[in-house]
Amino acid sequence: MSTQPAEKSDKRANIAGGTASVGVRVASRLNTVWLKATSRFHFIGKRVSIHPLSWIGAHAARSIWIGNDVGIGPHVHLEVEMDREGSAAPIVVIEDGCLLSCRVEIRAGSLVHLEKGVTVMQDAMISNREGEHENIHEGDIRIGQESWIGPGSAIVSSAGAVTLGRHCVVTANAVVTKSAPPYSVLSGNPATVIRRYDPEKKIWVRGSLLA
């Protein structure tokens, strides 16, 4: 029997927790078991590791869908607007193989969807909810497969829906407010596409030359 899924899950748990400590891995697994038993997630898959210092509201969990092999690090904050909690469809979707590193914050007033294999690095924020207590929802946010969201960056949908295609890279401290095609590198505040890889021609194209 292959041990690859378990090994992959342990590796992502280590990165999410910022440490290879056996104690942290065990604590994260126990915390995940406890959350599964006490929080009514919309769905939570196998080999999920949720650090005990993360925060997922018990009511918010009902609107959160988590796939297999997901790592959630310390001080991660997953928040769903109160009037959306317990909705028929999930509001936060984190697909298989995603990683949320330490101090990542997701504030959802409408759909936030991370496709398979998305990595969100430390201190990044993803938000389509305006204000701490205001009932104002912005556009949906979707981040494509295997994208990498850099440390300290922000993805906000204050001017409509934001969709990043698969294999996008958001550089550190960038502020993304608009959609971008697959294989894009985004940088700056507000972020723009500075480069894009053309998988058919197998060349990089400068952002300024994109149509």
C-alpha distance (Angstrom), angle and dihedral (degrees) to the residues before:
residue distance angle dihedral
M1 . . .
S2 3.81 . .
T3 3.81 119.0 .
Q4 3.80 93.8 -165.2
P5 3.85 97.5 109.1
A6 3.80 92.2 51.3
E7 3.81 92.1 45.5
K8 3.79 90.8 49.7
S9 3.79 90.9 49.0
D10 3.82 91.8 50.3
K11 3.80 91.1 49.7
R12 3.81 92.4 52.2
A13 3.81 90.6 45.7
N14 3.80 89.5 53.7
I15 3.80 92.9 50.7
A16 3.80 92.9 45.1
G17 3.78 92.1 50.4
G18 3.78 93.5 44.0
T19 3.79 90.9 -128.6
A20 3.80 141.9 73.6
S21 3.81 91.9 -140.9
V22 3.79 112.7 143.7
G23 3.79 88.3 -146.8
V24 3.80 92.1 57.5
R25 3.80 91.5 48.3
V26 3.80 91.2 51.0
A27 3.82 92.4 45.6
S28 3.80 90.6 49.7
R29 3.80 92.1 50.4
L30 3.81 91.7 48.6
N31 3.81 90.9 47.4
T32 3.80 90.0 50.8
V33 3.80 91.2 51.6
W34 3.80 89.8 49.3
L35 3.81 92.6 49.0
K36 3.80 91.4 49.1
A37 3.80 89.1 53.2
T38 3.80 97.8 44.0
S39 3.82 106.0 29.6
R40 3.77 122.0 64.9
F41 3.78 99.4 -135.9
H42 3.79 116.4 -171.2
F43 3.80 82.7 -126.3
I44 3.80 135.6 -24.2
G45 3.79 122.7 -173.0
K46 3.79 137.4 -152.2
R47 3.80 129.1 -67.3
V48 3.80 92.7 19.3
S49 3.81 117.5 158.2
I50 3.83 118.4 -160.1
H51 3.80 115.7 -179.8
P52 3.82 113.9 -126.6
L53 3.82 90.5 -125.7
S54 3.80 92.9 58.2
W55 3.81 120.4 100.7
I56 3.81 125.0 -133.7
G57 3.79 114.9 161.9
A58 3.80 114.3 -126.0
H59 3.79 91.5 -128.2
A60 3.81 92.8 42.0
A61 3.82 89.9 55.4
R62 3.80 89.6 71.0
S63 3.81 88.4 66.9
I64 3.82 96.6 43.8
W65 3.82 123.9 95.3
I66 3.82 115.9 -165.9
G67 3.80 122.3 -176.3
N68 3.81 131.4 -155.8
D69 3.83 126.8 -59.4
V70 3.81 94.6 16.9
G71 3.82 121.7 156.3
I72 3.83 120.8 -156.4
G73 3.79 115.5 -174.0
P74 3.81 135.2 -151.0
H75 3.80 120.6 -60.4
V76 3.80 92.5 10.8
H77 3.80 108.9 154.0
L78 3.82 120.4 -153.7
E79 3.79 112.1 -174.2
V80 3.81 130.3 175.9
E81 3.81 123.7 -167.3
M82 3.80 106.8 -101.1
D83 3.79 96.3 -123.3
R84 3.84 89.3 54.9
E85 3.81 96.3 49.8
G86 3.77 113.4 116.1
S87 3.81 94.4 14.3
A88 3.81 118.3 159.7
A89 3.81 92.0 -110.0
P90 3.82 122.1 47.8
I91 3.80 116.8 -101.4
V92 3.82 96.6 -160.1
V93 3.82 116.8 41.9
I94 3.81 119.4 -174.8
E95 3.79 109.1 -179.7
D96 3.80 130.1 -153.5
G97 3.79 119.4 -53.9
C98 3.80 97.8 12.5
L99 3.79 122.2 148.2
L100 3.81 126.6 -153.6
S101 3.78 108.6 -171.2
C102 3.80 125.8 -155.2
R103 3.81 121.2 -47.9
V104 3.80 95.0 6.8
E105 3.79 112.7 155.5
I106 3.81 126.7 -156.3
R107 3.81 115.6 -175.1
A108 3.80 110.6 -177.5
G109 3.78 126.3 -167.9
S110 3.81 90.3 156.0
L111 3.80 134.4 5.7
V112 3.81 118.6 -31.4
H113 3.81 109.2 -177.8
L114 3.80 124.6 -175.8
E115 3.79 110.3 -170.5
K116 3.82 124.3 -147.0
G117 3.78 118.7 -49.5
V118 3.82 99.0 6.3
T119 3.81 114.5 158.2
V120 3.81 119.1 -155.7
M121 3.78 112.4 -169.9
Q122 3.79 129.1 -146.2
D123 3.82 122.4 -57.5
A124 3.82 93.5 8.5
M125 3.80 120.6 140.9
I126 3.80 131.3 -152.8
S127 3.79 114.0 -171.3
N128 3.78 140.7 163.3
R129 3.78 94.7 165.0
E130 3.80 121.1 92.9
G131 3.79 119.2 -143.0
E132 3.78 131.3 -3.2
H133 3.79 96.4 -89.8
E134 3.78 105.2 8.3
N135 3.78 117.2 115.5
I136 3.80 93.9 -134.0
H137 3.81 119.1 131.9
E138 3.78 123.3 -165.1
G139 3.81 128.2 -165.6
D140 3.79 126.5 -53.7
I141 3.81 119.4 -88.5
R142 3.81 122.4 -143.3
I143 3.80 124.0 178.5
G144 3.79 115.7 -163.8
Q145 3.78 128.9 -125.7
E146 3.81 119.8 -65.6
S147 3.80 93.4 2.2
W148 3.81 119.7 154.2
I149 3.79 120.4 -140.5
G150 3.79 111.0 -161.8
P151 3.81 128.8 -132.3
G152 3.79 117.2 -79.1
S153 3.81 92.9 9.5
A154 3.80 126.5 133.2
I155 3.79 133.0 -148.8
V156 3.80 111.4 -164.3
S157 3.79 130.1 169.3
S158 3.78 100.2 -153.4
A159 3.82 92.5 137.1
G160 3.81 101.4 42.1
A161 3.79 136.5 -63.5
V162 3.80 118.7 -18.1
T163 3.81 120.6 -152.6
L164 3.78 123.8 178.7
G165 3.78 114.4 -164.9
R166 3.78 122.9 -130.2
H167 3.80 120.5 -66.6
C168 3.80 95.2 18.8
V169 3.80 121.3 156.1
V170 3.80 121.7 -149.2
T171 3.80 110.6 -165.1
A172 3.79 124.4 -134.2
N173 3.83 115.5 -69.4
A174 3.81 93.9 3.5
V175 3.82 118.3 146.1
V176 3.81 111.5 -143.4
T177 3.81 116.9 -161.2
K178 3.83 101.6 153.5
S179 3.80 137.6 53.6
A180 3.80 122.7 -95.8
P181 3.82 133.5 -163.7
P182 3.82 123.8 -112.2
Y183 3.83 119.7 -71.2
S184 3.81 92.8 23.6
V185 3.80 127.2 148.6
L186 3.82 110.9 -148.1
S187 3.78 125.8 -165.4
G188 3.79 140.8 162.9
N189 3.81 138.9 36.4
P190 2.93 106.9 -52.2
A191 3.79 89.6 21.8
T192 3.78 121.6 -125.5
V193 3.80 131.8 -175.9
I194 3.79 105.2 -94.8
R195 3.80 96.3 173.4
R196 3.77 138.6 6.7
Y197 3.78 130.9 -166.7
D198 3.81 117.1 -134.5
P199 3.83 104.3 -149.7
E200 3.82 92.3 -167.9
K201 3.81 95.9 52.5
K202 3.81 91.1 29.3
I203 3.79 92.5 -135.7
W204 3.80 136.9 116.6
V205 3.82 117.4 -117.3
R206 3.79 124.9 -160.2
G207 3.77 115.0 -112.5
S208 3.78 92.4 -124.1
L209 3.82 89.8 61.2
L210 3.79 95.2 53.7
A211 3.78 117.6 111.0
